[in-house]
Amino acid sequence: EARWQRCLTLLERQLDVGPIGPVVITTAISACEKAKKWQAALHLARCVKDCVALSSVMSACVQGSEWQRALCLFSRAGNID
C-alpha cells in the first residue's frame, strides 16, 4: 500500500470518530498531491476550511492536468475565511 493510500485510510478512520484539524487535512492533501492523485485530493476538498489546504488541492489538480477543476476551486477560495 502506498503512503498516500495509508494516509487516506487513517484520515477516513479519524473522520468516523470526529472532526479533524486543518493540519491533518492539509497533510493528507499534500500526500495526494505528491503522489499525483488529484482525484483523492479533490475528494478531500469537501473537508477543506482554509486557503492553505485548498491551495494544495488546486496544485494537485493542476499537476493532473485538471486546470478547469483548479479554477473552480480558486473561485471557491473567496468564500473561505
Buried (B, 14 or more C-beta within 10 A) or exposed (E): EEEBBEBBEEBEEBBEEEEBEEEBBBBBBBBBBBBEBBEBBBBBBEBBEBBBBBBBBBBBBBBBEBEEBBEBBBEBEEEEE
